Amino acid sequence: MWTSRLITLLLSCAMAFEFALAQRETLYMSVLNSRKHRLAASDNPPVGLFVSSDHGTTWVHRGWEEYIRTFYAEAGSNGVIWSACGNGVLRSTDSGVTWRITTGWDVTEVLKVKVNPRDPRLVAAATAYGAIVTSDGGETWRTTSAGVQHRFCSDVVWVDGERNVLLAAAETGVFRSADGGISWRQSGLRGKEIRVLVKDPRNERIIWAGTEESGVFLSKDGGKNWSQRSAGLDDRTVYALAVDPSDPHTVYAGTFAGGVYRTKDGGGHWEQCSEGLTNRDVHALVVLPSNPSVVFAGTLNGGLFASRDGGAHWEFNSQEDAQVWGLSVRVE
């Protein structure tokens, strides 16, 4: 009897330990600049990539020590970190200790970089001059702007990793590629300036789009058709979106000058939830998968803020006076 209970207890402990390992999270924060930075000063605060393995309690600088404009970073399933920077797409295979520029001299102002969830060798990047894609882990890149009217691209997202379907956020709407970025076709929201594209972490056919002055739109078929979802969203310039990984009806929007908004009914109605957010120019959002009540918001010139109650209240976290341009999380 005691032997049976002991075995059961050991199995329970083993399962709990395995679950804890499976839920280990790494947060990536991209700091573009800081108002504390002074030309030629020796004590300038570090900018670039910061990493946290304790749910944002502490952050470690993992970018180059030199001043590198870093817009966004994320890691693939193989642990390789990709960073979208002013001097190209950077790659680190040792958790950010060392970096290599994978693009040529002609690739600059990379705003986003997204790893295919099924094949970490497939990576797409959004640049001021169009989208670029690599299929060999960054050894070679190809420019993929065929069919796009205006090349400025602010975001990309893999909506079907198995079939290499991509969406790109452009100044004239959403564009869709069914061949891994070789060619593109308009895919709705014609004439809208798209700033951010985010997919539901549990259903990659559900895509949210944030726009310049036009609010939020939702697609339930992988970007083919879109519907407005902006009721209650008084601030219509949306630079960041984050979907609650435990509840697809709960979505957060980071706005210009309006702080954070939240919907709990799939965009049927939005409410402002910015109490304690002293800077309301929000450019980045991320929700912790292990505890969805914890949300981080990156602001422009106000640093990083955290909410422990699903956005109801916010408190300053780190990076005073910094432009926190990008946030992402990797679950191992």
ZAMARGU-4260 file (C-alpha; in steps of 0.2 Angstrom, whole numbers, plus 5000, padded with zeros to 4 digits):
<rodrens>
0) 5000/5000/5000 | 5014/5012/5005 | 5024/5007/4990 | 5009/5011/4979 | 5007/5028/4986
5) 5026/5031/4985 | 5026/5027/4967 | 5010/5038/4964 | 5019/5052/4973 | 5035/5050/4963
10) 5025/5050/4947 | 5016/5065/4951 | 5032/5074/4956 | 5039/5069/4939 | 5024/5075/4929
15) 5024/5091/4939 | 5043/5094/4935 | 5040/5089/4917 | 5026/5102/4916 | 5037/5115/4924
20) 5051/5112/4911 | 5038/5113/4897 | 5032/5129/4903 | 5049/5138/4905 | 5048/5155/4896
25) 5060/5167/4890 | 5055/5185/4887 | 5064/5196/4874 | 5063/5215/4874 | 5070/5226/4861
30) 5075/5243/4866 | 5077/5255/4851 | 5084/5270/4860 | 5084/5280/4877 | 5081/5298/4881
35) 5096/5296/4893 | 5108/5293/4879 | 5120/5307/4876 | 5132/5308/4861 | 5150/5301/4865
40) 5145/5299/4883 | 5154/5285/4892 | 5139/5280/4904 | 5125/5279/4891 | 5112/5265/4896
45) 5113/5250/4885 | 5101/5248/4871 | 5097/5233/4860 | 5091/5216/4866 | 5087/5211/4884
50) 5082/5194/4890 | 5072/5188/4905 | 5070/5170/4911 | 5061/5175/4927 | 5045/5182/4920
55) 5052/5200/4919 | 5058/5201/4937 | 5076/5204/4930 | 5083/5208/4913 | 5100/5204/4906
60) 5107/5213/4891 | 5111/5201/4876 | 5114/5213/4862 | 5130/5220/4855 | 5138/5232/4867
65) 5139/5245/4853 | 5124/5256/4849 | 5113/5245/4838 | 5095/5250/4833 | 5085/5235/4838
70) 5066/5234/4833 | 5061/5217/4837 | 5068/5199/4842 | 5061/5182/4843 | 5068/5164/4845
75) 5064/5149/4834 | 5059/5132/4840 | 5078/5127/4839 | 5083/5141/4851 | 5091/5152/4838
80) 5087/5171/4841 | 5084/5182/4827 | 5085/5201/4829 | 5077/5215/4817 | 5090/5229/4818
85) 5094/5245/4809 | 5109/5236/4801 | 5100/5221/4795 | 5094/5204/4802 | 5106/5197/4816
90) 5107/5179/4822 | 5113/5171/4838 | 5115/5153/4841 | 5122/5154/4859 | 5107/5163/4868
95) 5113/5180/4863 | 5131/5180/4868 | 5138/5182/4851 | 5129/5188/4835 | 5131/5188/4816
100) 5124/5199/4803 | 5116/5188/4790 | 5110/5200/4778 | 5120/5211/4765 | 5125/5229/4766
105) 5109/5234/4756 | 5097/5227/4769 | 5093/5241/4783 | 5079/5246/4794 | 5073/5229/4798
110) 5057/5231/4808 | 5051/5214/4812 | 5058/5196/4810 | 5046/5180/4811 | 5052/5162/4812
115) 5041/5149/4804 | 5034/5139/4818 | 5036/5122/4810 | 5053/5125/4802 | 5065/5136/4811
120) 5076/5138/4795 | 5062/5148/4787 | 5062/5166/4793 | 5054/5181/4786 | 5058/5199/4789
125) 5049/5216/4786 | 5059/5230/4781 | 5057/5248/4775 | 5060/5242/4757 | 5049/5226/4757
130) 5049/5208/4764 | 5064/5197/4764 | 5064/5178/4767 | 5077/5165/4770 | 5074/5146/4769
135) 5092/5140/4775 | 5093/5148/4792 | 5100/5165/4786 | 5114/5159/4774 | 5105/5167/4759
140) 5090/5179/4758 | 5079/5184/4744 | 5069/5200/4742 | 5050/5196/4740 | 5041/5211/4734
145) 5033/5205/4718 | 5015/5210/4718 | 5016/5223/4732 | 5012/5241/4726 | 5022/5250/4740
150) 5037/5241/4747 | 5037/5248/4765 | 5033/5233/4776 | 5030/5235/4795 | 5026/5217/4799
155) 5025/5199/4793 | 5017/5183/4800 | 5017/5165/4795 | 4998/5161/4795 | 5001/5143/4789
160) 5018/5137/4793 | 5015/5120/4785 | 5011/5128/4768 | 5023/5143/4769 | 5008/5155/4769
165) 5014/5173/4774 | 5004/5189/4777 | 5013/5206/4775 | 5008/5223/4783 | 5010/5236/4770
170) 5005/5255/4768 | 4991/5250/4756 | 4983/5235/4765 | 4987/5217/4769 | 4996/5206/4756
175) 4996/5187/4755 | 5009/5175/4749 | 5005/5157/4746 | 5023/5152/4741 | 5034/5157/4755
180) 5035/5175/4749 | 5040/5173/4731 | 5025/5182/4725 | 5011/5192/4733 | 4993/5197/4731
185) 4982/5210/4739 | 4972/5201/4753 | 4960/5214/4760 | 4960/5231/4769 | 4964/5240/4753
190) 4970/5258/4756 | 4973/5255/4775 | 4990/5258/4783 | 4993/5241/4792 | 5005/5242/4807
195) 5004/5226/4815 | 4998/5208/4812 | 4996/5195/4825 | 4989/5178/4825 | 4979/5168/4838
200) 4992/5157/4846 | 4980/5142/4846 | 4972/5145/4829 | 4984/5152/4815 | 4969/5156/4804
205) 4963/5169/4816 | 4973/5185/4812 | 4971/5202/4820 | 4977/5218/4811 | 4981/5235/4819
210) 4981/5250/4808 | 4986/5269/4807 | 4970/5278/4812 | 4958/5265/4806 | 4957/5254/4822
215) 4957/5235/4823 | 4952/5222/4810 | 4949/5203/4812 | 4951/5189/4799 | 4945/5171/4803
220) 4951/5163/4787 | 4969/5166/4786 | 4969/5184/4780 | 4957/5182/4765 | 4942/5192/4773
225) 4942/5205/4786 | 4929/5213/4797 | 4931/5229/4808 | 4932/5226/4827 | 4934/5243/4834
230) 4919/5247/4844 | 4924/5257/4860 | 4942/5259/4853 | 4943/5278/4854 | 4961/5279/4849
235) 4962/5271/4832 | 4981/5271/4829 | 4986/5253/4834 | 5004/5248/4835 | 5003/5232/4845
240) 4991/5218/4848 | 4992/5203/4859 | 4980/5188/4861 | 4977/5179/4877 | 4984/5162/4874
245) 4971/5154/4886 | 4956/5164/4880 | 4955/5169/4861 | 4941/5182/4865 | 4953/5192/4876
250) 4964/5203/4866 | 4975/5218/4870 | 4979/5233/4859 | 4993/5246/4861 | 4989/5263/4854
255) 4997/5279/4850 | 4992/5291/4865 | 4978/5280/4871 | 4988/5267/4881 | 4981/5249/4882
260) 4964/5244/4877 | 4956/5226/4880 | 4942/5216/4873 | 4935/5201/4881 | 4922/5197/4868
265) 4933/5195/4852 | 4933/5213/4848 | 4914/5216/4850 | 4919/5230/4862 | 4935/5238/4869
270) 4938/5246/4885 | 4953/5257/4890 | 4964/5249/4904 | 4978/5260/4907 | 4978/5264/4926
275) 4996/5267/4931 | 5003/5268/4914 | 5012/5285/4914 | 5017/5284/4896 | 5002/5280/4884
280) 5012/5278/4868 | 5012/5259/4868 | 5022/5250/4854 | 5024/5232/4861 | 5013/5220/4870
285) 5016/5202/4876 | 5005/5190/4887 | 5014/5177/4898 | 5007/5159/4892 | 5010/5152/4909
290) 5000/5166/4918 | 4989/5176/4906 | 4985/5188/4919 | 5003/5195/4917 | 5004/5207/4903
295) 5019/5218/4898 | 5018/5234/4888 | 5033/5243/4880 | 5031/5262/4878 | 5040/5275/4868
300) 5051/5285/4879 | 5043/5278/4895 | 5051/5261/4896 | 5043/5244/4901 | 5027/5242/4911
305) 5019/5226/4919 | 5001/5222/4924 | 4998/5207/4935 | 4979/5208/4934 | 4975/5207/4915
310) 4978/5225/4911 | 4967/5233/4925 | 4983/5241/4934 | 5000/5244/4928 | 5017/5247/4936
315) 5034/5252/4929 | 5045/5238/4927 | 5062/5244/4919 | 5071/5254/4905 | 5067/5272/4911
320) 5065/5284/4897 | 5068/5270/4884 | 5059/5266/4868 | 5054/5248/4870 | 5050/5244/4852
325) 5047/5225/4853 | 5042/5211/4865 | 5041/5192/4862 | 5041/5176/4872 | 5047/5159/4869
330) 5040/5144/4878 | 5051/5129/4879
</rodrens>
